[in-house]
Amino acid sequence: MTAWLGVVSRDHVRRGVELGIAQIGHGKRSGLAKMARGDWLVYYSPRASFSGDEPVKVFTAIGQIVDEEIWQADEGDFKPWRRSVAYDDSAVDVALDDVKGELDLTSTPSWGYQMRRGLLPLSDRDLEITRTAMHPASAC
């Protein structure tokens, strides 16, 4: 099992959660093809919306890839590739600043630059830190 960090605007993450799908890299197939059934996907949203510039810098969703199928949706001129995800409905948004000092992801000087790729592997440790932070009630 592997964990992935997808970097996507919050409004797009919310739509994906509603639809039960993952869509990465502006609908490209390559990122989704790296994932396997049972892998974890954590979304980080640097901005509230794709076209806006309101910064939010929060982890916005967490779930597991449901199967091995990657399919292409048809939204008129836009035909993005997608995968099914079972999202955790009990997870809450967590500010990056709340966990930044604990993450392997943010331990190197150029950590922010790597997020521009849109999808990157997440260490088991970082998965546990974000998953725990996104469930504050269960930490009691």
C-alpha positions as CSV (number, residue, x, y, z in Angstrom):
1,M,0.0,0.0,0.0
2,T,1.2,3.5,-0.9
3,A,0.1,7.0,0.0
4,W,-0.1,9.9,-2.4
5,L,-0.5,13.7,-1.9
6,G,-2.6,15.4,-4.6
7,V,-2.3,19.1,-4.9
8,V,-5.6,20.5,-6.0
9,S,-7.8,23.6,-5.3
10,R,-10.3,23.2,-2.5
11,D,-13.3,23.7,-4.8
12,H,-12.1,20.9,-7.1
13,V,-11.4,18.6,-4.2
14,R,-15.0,19.1,-2.8
15,R,-16.5,18.3,-6.2
16,G,-14.3,15.1,-6.4
17,V,-15.4,14.1,-2.9
18,E,-19.1,14.6,-3.9
19,L,-18.6,12.4,-7.0
20,G,-16.4,9.9,-5.2
21,I,-13.6,10.3,-7.8
22,A,-9.9,11.4,-8.0
23,Q,-8.8,13.6,-10.8
24,I,-5.1,14.8,-10.8
25,G,-3.0,17.0,-13.0
26,H,-5.8,18.8,-14.8
27,G,-7.4,15.5,-15.8
28,K,-4.2,13.7,-17.1
29,R,-4.1,9.9,-16.8
30,S,-0.4,9.5,-15.8
31,G,-0.8,10.4,-12.2
32,L,-3.8,8.2,-11.6
33,A,-2.0,5.3,-13.3
34,K,0.6,5.4,-10.5
35,M,-2.0,4.5,-7.9
36,A,-3.3,1.1,-7.1
37,R,-6.3,-0.3,-5.3
38,G,-6.0,0.3,-1.6
39,D,-3.6,3.2,-1.9
40,W,-4.3,6.3,0.2
41,L,-4.9,9.7,-1.4
42,V,-4.6,12.9,0.7
43,Y,-5.5,16.2,-0.9
44,Y,-3.7,19.4,-0.1
45,S,-5.3,22.6,-1.4
46,P,-3.0,25.7,-1.6
47,R,-5.9,27.8,-2.9
48,A,-9.7,28.0,-2.4
49,S,-10.4,27.8,-6.2
50,F,-8.5,27.0,-9.4
51,S,-9.0,30.4,-11.0
52,G,-8.8,32.4,-7.7
53,D,-5.9,33.5,-5.6
54,E,-7.3,33.1,-2.1
55,P,-4.8,31.0,-0.2
56,V,-6.1,28.3,2.1
57,K,-3.1,26.0,2.5
58,V,-5.1,23.1,4.0
59,F,-5.3,19.3,3.8
60,T,-8.9,18.9,2.4
61,A,-9.7,15.3,1.9
62,I,-8.5,11.7,2.5
63,G,-9.6,8.4,1.0
64,Q,-8.6,5.1,-0.5
65,I,-8.5,4.1,-4.2
66,V,-11.4,1.6,-4.7
67,D,-10.3,-0.4,-7.7
68,E,-7.9,-0.6,-10.6
69,E,-10.1,1.1,-13.2
70,I,-9.2,4.4,-14.7
71,W,-11.8,5.9,-16.9
72,Q,-12.3,9.0,-19.0
73,A,-15.2,11.3,-18.3
74,D,-16.9,13.4,-20.9
75,E,-17.6,17.0,-19.9
76,G,-18.0,18.4,-23.4
77,D,-14.7,20.0,-24.4
78,F,-13.0,18.6,-21.3
79,K,-12.4,14.8,-21.0
80,P,-10.5,14.1,-17.8
81,W,-9.3,10.8,-16.5
82,R,-10.7,9.6,-13.1
83,R,-10.5,6.9,-10.5
84,S,-13.0,5.9,-7.8
85,V,-12.1,6.8,-4.3
86,A,-13.8,6.0,-1.0
87,Y,-13.4,9.3,0.9
88,D,-13.5,9.5,4.7
89,D,-16.6,11.7,5.4
90,S,-15.5,12.3,9.0
91,A,-12.2,14.0,8.1
92,V,-11.9,17.7,8.7
93,D,-9.7,20.3,7.0
94,V,-6.3,20.7,8.6
95,A,-4.0,23.7,8.1
96,L,-0.6,22.9,6.8
97,D,0.9,25.1,9.5
98,D,-0.6,22.9,12.2
99,V,1.5,19.9,11.1
100,K,4.3,21.3,9.0
101,G,6.9,20.9,11.7
102,E,6.2,17.1,11.9
103,L,6.1,16.2,8.3
104,D,8.8,14.5,6.2
105,L,7.3,16.3,3.3
106,T,8.3,19.8,4.6
107,S,11.6,18.8,6.1
108,T,13.7,19.9,3.1
109,P,14.4,23.5,1.9
110,S,12.7,23.0,-1.4
111,W,9.6,21.2,-0.2
112,G,7.2,23.7,-1.7
113,Y,8.6,23.4,-5.1
114,Q,8.0,19.6,-5.3
115,M,4.3,20.3,-4.7
116,R,4.1,22.0,-8.1
117,R,4.1,18.5,-9.7
118,G,0.6,18.0,-8.5
119,L,1.1,14.5,-7.2
120,L,3.8,13.1,-5.1
121,P,4.4,10.1,-2.9
122,L,3.6,10.6,0.8
123,S,5.6,8.7,3.4
124,D,3.8,6.3,5.8
125,R,4.7,8.7,8.6
126,D,3.2,11.7,6.9
127,L,0.0,9.7,6.1
128,E,-0.4,8.9,9.8
129,I,0.3,12.5,10.8
130,T,-2.3,13.9,8.4
131,R,-4.8,11.2,9.0
132,T,-4.6,11.7,12.8
133,A,-4.8,15.5,12.4
134,M,-7.9,15.2,10.1
135,H,-9.7,13.3,12.9
136,P,-9.2,15.4,16.0
137,A,-12.0,13.8,18.0
138,S,-10.5,10.3,17.7
139,A,-7.2,11.6,19.2
140,C,-8.8,12.0,22.7
